Amino acid sequence: MTDLTLWLLLFFFLTILLTGAPIGAALGLSSAIVVYATMNVPLVVVAQRMFTSIDSFSFMAVPFFMLAGSFMSSGGVTKRLVDFANALVGALAGGLALVVAVAGMFFAALSGSSAATTAAIGVAMIDEMEKRGYPKSFAAAVVATGGTVGIVIPPSVTMVVYGVIAGTSIGDLFMGGFAPGILMGGATCLVSWLIARKRGYKGEGKASLARIIRTFKDCIWALLMPVIILGGIYGGIFTPTEASAVAAVYGAFIGLFVYKDLKWKEIPKVLLSAATSTTMIMYVVGAANLFGWILTNAQVPHKIAAGFIALTDSPFIFLMLVNVLLLFIGCLLNASAAVVILTPILLPVALQLGIDPVFFGVLMVVNLAIGCITPPVGLDLFVVSSITKISIDRIMKDITPYLVALLVVLVILTWLPGIILFLPRLLGGA
């Protein structure tokens, strides 16, 4: 019966997914069908499993971080971050492409979401890049790649999900995400610079210390938010969940009273946007948990764990196999769903091989961040495609060099876990 359950689950999931249905609908509907058809349990279990999976105090951080990101993106922060990034790197070859990557890293520290980062930077930069002679498909590729760090650089909604599932310190995960996020952003900058040199894309204006200082002063209030969040967590002032609420209030304060670009009449729209994004994430997490529960009943985690242990007892080889698996899964599932389903399967094996759970969690998130720019479910690709009205096929031609660079970063992080663990250990965590 367990084999039949598993095959039916996969069949219905892929069938529903191929119809173009959202990932949450595919996970939830396929699970409900299998529960009804093959499992001797009441159908009310579907609702119970989905509810209990998100009934957690720690998960309250998700709506608050989404709200903070909405306040920041609506409150004039994006323009200020872009101006600061332009002052830093705009004068180099391919200046605007470099600005996208740097601004993406800054905005990632405010939003917690790759899609939000991609959308905010894309709206601000794609038209400007096209006006300056950059092909629209190239601009779209740069923006999509720059958005991947949205779930790596803290605060990260995906890391919150992993922390809850794995019972791991969310603060340590946040700190562990800094170095990988900077490496990913740096790799994006390097590729953009090399392409710009080859194609003759010029920089914008001249580098000026005065301009850097002026633009930094203009956006310092926004850049203080991650400092407040992480400082508060590690200072013992508040928990990660409380930090998310502080971030939301701070974002509203900045937009309304400091930058004054956010108007009171826009508040309902911002709240609705954050609520919509949160609902989508929470539904996906709940549906993924139900999907994972069925897999557990079919003894899939046990079989996969036994298979990994039989293949190797080398932590590095195990991690490389996990990388391959996650890169494949990232083509089919969004990050939060993949974390919910795969963490209970893979983490016990990682712990058995002596792998640090913080390192493993951050590595999972990096893998799934790369999945944001791989079809068919690459979320960042859909965002830039909707902004530019360009097909994903055209964007993929320009995104390939960036994808290769991010894969190189992934291998480096796998080989050198100290890159991820340095900051958490420095601050007394992992």
Backbone hydrogen bonds, N-H to C=O, Kabsch-Sander energy under -0.5 kcal/mol:
donor,donor_aa,acceptor,acceptor_aa,energy
5,T,1,M,-2.7
6,L,2,T,-2.3
7,W,3,D,-2.6
8,L,4,L,-2.5
9,L,5,T,-2.3
10,L,6,L,-2.4
11,F,7,W,-2.4
12,F,8,L,-2.7
13,F,9,L,-2.3
14,L,10,L,-2.5
15,T,11,F,-2.4
16,I,12,F,-2.6
17,L,13,F,-2.3
18,L,14,L,-2.4
19,T,15,T,-0.8
19,T,16,I,-0.6
20,G,17,L,-1.7
21,A,16,I,-1.3
26,A,22,P,-2.2
27,L,23,I,-2.5
28,G,24,G,-2.7
29,L,25,A,-2.7
30,S,26,A,-1.7
31,S,27,L,-1.7
32,A,28,G,-2.5
33,I,29,L,-2.5
34,V,30,S,-2.0
35,V,31,S,-2.5
36,Y,32,A,-2.3
37,A,33,I,-2.4
38,T,34,V,-2.6
39,M,34,V,-0.8
39,M,35,V,-0.9
41,V,39,M,-2.1
45,V,42,P,-1.8
46,V,43,L,-1.7
47,A,43,L,-0.6
48,Q,44,V,-2.2
49,R,45,V,-3.0
50,M,46,V,-1.9
51,F,47,A,-2.4
52,T,48,Q,-2.7
53,S,49,R,-1.4
54,I,50,M,-0.6
54,I,51,F,-1.2
55,D,51,F,-0.8
56,S,54,I,-2.1
60,M,57,F,-1.5
61,A,58,S,-1.7
62,V,59,F,-1.4
64,F,60,M,-1.2
65,F,61,A,-2.7
66,M,62,V,-2.4
67,L,63,P,-2.2
68,A,64,F,-2.5
69,G,65,F,-2.4
70,S,66,M,-2.1
71,F,67,L,-2.6
72,M,68,A,-2.3
73,S,69,G,-2.6
74,S,70,S,-1.7
75,G,71,F,-1.0
77,V,72,M,-1.5
80,R,76,G,-1.2
81,L,77,V,-2.6
82,V,78,T,-2.5
83,D,79,K,-2.3
84,F,80,R,-2.1
85,A,81,L,-2.6
86,N,82,V,-2.5
87,A,83,D,-2.0
88,L,84,F,-1.7
89,V,85,A,-2.5
90,G,86,N,-2.0
92,L,89,V,-1.6
94,G,201,Y,-1.0
95,G,92,L,-1.1
97,A,94,G,-0.7
98,L,94,G,-1.9
99,V,95,G,-2.4
100,V,96,L,-1.9
101,A,97,A,-1.4
102,V,98,L,-2.5
103,A,99,V,-3.2
104,G,100,V,-2.1
105,M,101,A,-1.6
106,F,102,V,-2.0
107,F,103,A,-2.9
108,A,104,G,-2.1
109,A,105,M,-1.0
109,A,106,F,-0.6
110,L,107,F,-1.9
111,S,107,F,-1.9
112,G,108,A,-1.1
117,T,113,S,-1.8
118,T,114,S,-2.8
119,A,115,A,-2.6
120,A,116,A,-2.5
121,I,117,T,-2.4
122,G,118,T,-2.5
123,V,119,A,-2.5
124,A,120,A,-1.3
125,M,121,I,-2.1
126,I,122,G,-2.2
129,M,125,M,-2.8
130,E,126,I,-2.2
131,K,127,D,-2.2
132,R,128,E,-1.4
133,G,130,E,-1.6
134,Y,129,M,-2.4
139,A,135,P,-2.4
140,A,136,K,-2.5
141,A,137,S,-1.9
142,V,138,F,-2.4
143,V,139,A,-2.3
144,A,140,A,-2.5
145,T,141,A,-2.2
146,G,142,V,-2.6
147,G,143,V,-1.6
148,T,144,A,-0.6
148,T,145,T,-1.2
149,V,146,G,-0.7
150,G,147,G,-2.1
151,I,148,T,-1.1
152,V,149,V,-1.4
153,I,149,V,-2.4
157,V,112,G,-2.0
160,V,156,S,-1.7
161,V,157,V,-2.0
162,Y,158,T,-2.4
163,G,159,M,-2.9
164,V,160,V,-2.1
165,I,161,V,-2.4
166,A,162,Y,-3.3
167,G,163,G,-1.2
168,T,163,G,-1.5
173,L,169,S,-1.8
174,F,170,I,-2.6
175,M,171,G,-2.2
176,G,172,D,-2.4
177,G,173,L,-1.1
177,G,174,F,-0.8
178,F,174,F,-0.5
178,F,175,M,-1.0
179,A,175,M,-0.5
181,G,177,G,-2.0
182,I,178,F,-2.4
183,L,179,A,-2.5
184,M,180,P,-2.7
185,G,181,G,-2.4
186,G,182,I,-2.9
187,A,183,L,-2.5
188,T,184,M,-2.0
189,C,185,G,-2.2
190,L,186,G,-2.5
191,V,187,A,-2.3
192,S,188,T,-2.3
193,W,189,C,-2.6
194,L,190,L,-2.5
195,I,191,V,-2.6
196,A,192,S,-2.5
197,R,193,W,-2.5
198,K,194,L,-1.9
199,R,195,I,-2.5
200,G,196,A,-1.6
201,Y,196,A,-1.8
204,E,90,G,-3.7
205,G,203,G,-0.6
212,I,208,S,-2.1
213,I,209,L,-2.5
214,R,210,A,-2.4
215,T,211,R,-2.7
216,F,212,I,-2.2
217,K,213,I,-2.4
218,D,214,R,-1.5
219,C,215,T,-1.3
220,I,216,F,-0.8
223,L,219,C,-2.1
224,L,220,I,-1.3
225,M,222,A,-1.4
227,V,223,L,-0.6
228,I,224,L,-2.6
229,I,225,M,-2.6
230,L,226,P,-2.6
231,G,227,V,-2.4
232,G,228,I,-2.2
233,I,229,I,-2.0
234,Y,230,L,-2.7
235,G,231,G,-1.8
236,G,233,I,-1.1
237,I,232,G,-2.0
238,F,232,G,-1.4
243,A,239,T,-2.8
244,S,240,P,-1.7
245,A,241,T,-1.4
246,V,242,E,-2.2
247,A,243,A,-2.5
248,A,244,S,-2.0
249,V,245,A,-2.3
250,Y,246,V,-2.8
251,G,247,A,-2.7
252,A,248,A,-2.1
253,F,249,V,-2.4
254,I,250,Y,-2.7
255,G,251,G,-2.3
256,L,252,A,-2.4
257,F,253,F,-2.6
258,V,253,F,-0.9
258,V,254,I,-1.1
259,Y,254,I,-2.9
260,K,254,I,-0.8
261,D,75,G,-0.5
262,L,255,G,-2.1
263,K,261,D,-0.6
266,E,263,K,-1.7
267,I,263,K,-0.5
267,I,264,W,-1.3
270,V,266,E,-2.2
271,L,267,I,-2.8
272,L,268,P,-2.4
273,S,269,K,-2.3
274,A,270,V,-2.4
275,A,271,L,-2.5
276,T,272,L,-2.6
277,S,273,S,-2.3
278,T,274,A,-2.5
279,T,275,A,-2.6
280,M,276,T,-2.1
281,I,277,S,-2.2
282,M,278,T,-3.1
283,Y,279,T,-2.5
284,V,280,M,-2.1
285,V,281,I,-2.6
286,G,282,M,-2.6
287,A,283,Y,-2.9
288,A,284,V,-2.7
289,N,285,V,-2.2
290,L,286,G,-2.0
291,F,287,A,-2.4
292,G,288,A,-2.8
293,W,289,N,-2.2
294,I,290,L,-1.8
295,L,291,F,-1.9
296,T,292,G,-2.4
297,N,293,W,-2.2
298,A,294,I,-1.6
299,Q,296,T,-1.8
300,V,295,L,-2.5
303,K,299,Q,-2.0
304,I,300,V,-2.8
305,A,301,P,-2.7
306,A,302,H,-2.4
307,G,303,K,-2.1
308,F,304,I,-2.5
309,I,305,A,-2.4
310,A,306,A,-2.0
311,L,307,G,-1.7
312,T,308,F,-2.2
318,F,314,S,-2.5
319,L,315,P,-2.6
320,M,316,F,-2.4
321,L,317,I,-2.4
322,V,318,F,-2.5
323,N,319,L,-2.6
324,V,320,M,-2.1
325,L,321,L,-2.4
326,L,322,V,-3.2
327,L,323,N,-2.6
328,F,324,V,-1.9
329,I,325,L,-2.9
330,G,326,L,-2.9
331,C,328,F,-1.2
332,L,329,I,-1.9
333,L,329,I,-2.8
338,A,334,N,-2.3
339,V,335,A,-2.4
340,V,336,S,-2.1
341,I,337,A,-2.2
342,L,338,A,-2.8
343,T,339,V,-2.0
345,I,342,L,-0.6
346,L,342,L,-3.1
347,L,343,T,-2.3
350,A,346,L,-2.2
351,L,347,L,-2.8
352,Q,348,P,-2.0
353,L,349,V,-1.5
354,G,351,L,-1.5
355,I,350,A,-2.8
360,F,356,D,-2.6
361,G,357,P,-2.2
362,V,358,V,-2.5
363,L,359,F,-2.4
364,M,360,F,-2.2
365,V,361,G,-2.2
366,V,362,V,-2.4
367,N,363,L,-2.3
368,L,364,M,-2.5
369,A,365,V,-2.2
370,I,366,V,-2.0
371,G,367,N,-1.4
372,C,369,A,-1.2
373,I,370,I,-1.9
374,T,371,G,-1.4
377,V,331,C,-1.4
378,G,374,T,-0.5
379,L,377,V,-0.6
380,D,372,C,-1.1
381,L,372,C,-1.1
382,F,378,G,-1.6
383,V,379,L,-1.9
384,V,380,D,-2.4
385,S,381,L,-2.2
386,S,382,F,-2.1
387,I,383,V,-1.6
388,T,384,V,-2.7
389,K,385,S,-2.1
390,I,385,S,-0.5
395,I,391,S,-1.7
396,M,392,I,-2.5
397,K,393,D,-1.1
398,D,394,R,-0.9
398,D,395,I,-0.7
399,I,395,I,-1.5
400,T,396,M,-1.3
403,L,399,I,-2.2
404,V,400,T,-2.3
405,A,401,P,-2.0
406,L,402,Y,-2.3
407,L,403,L,-1.9
408,V,404,V,-1.9
409,V,405,A,-2.0
410,L,406,L,-2.1
411,V,407,L,-2.0
412,I,408,V,-2.2
413,L,409,V,-2.5
414,T,410,L,-2.1
415,W,411,V,-2.4
416,L,412,I,-2.3
419,I,416,L,-1.8
420,I,417,P,-0.9
421,L,417,P,-2.2
422,F,418,G,-1.7
425,R,421,L,-2.3
426,L,422,F,-2.4
427,L,423,L,-1.9
428,G,425,R,-1.6
429,G,424,P,-3.8
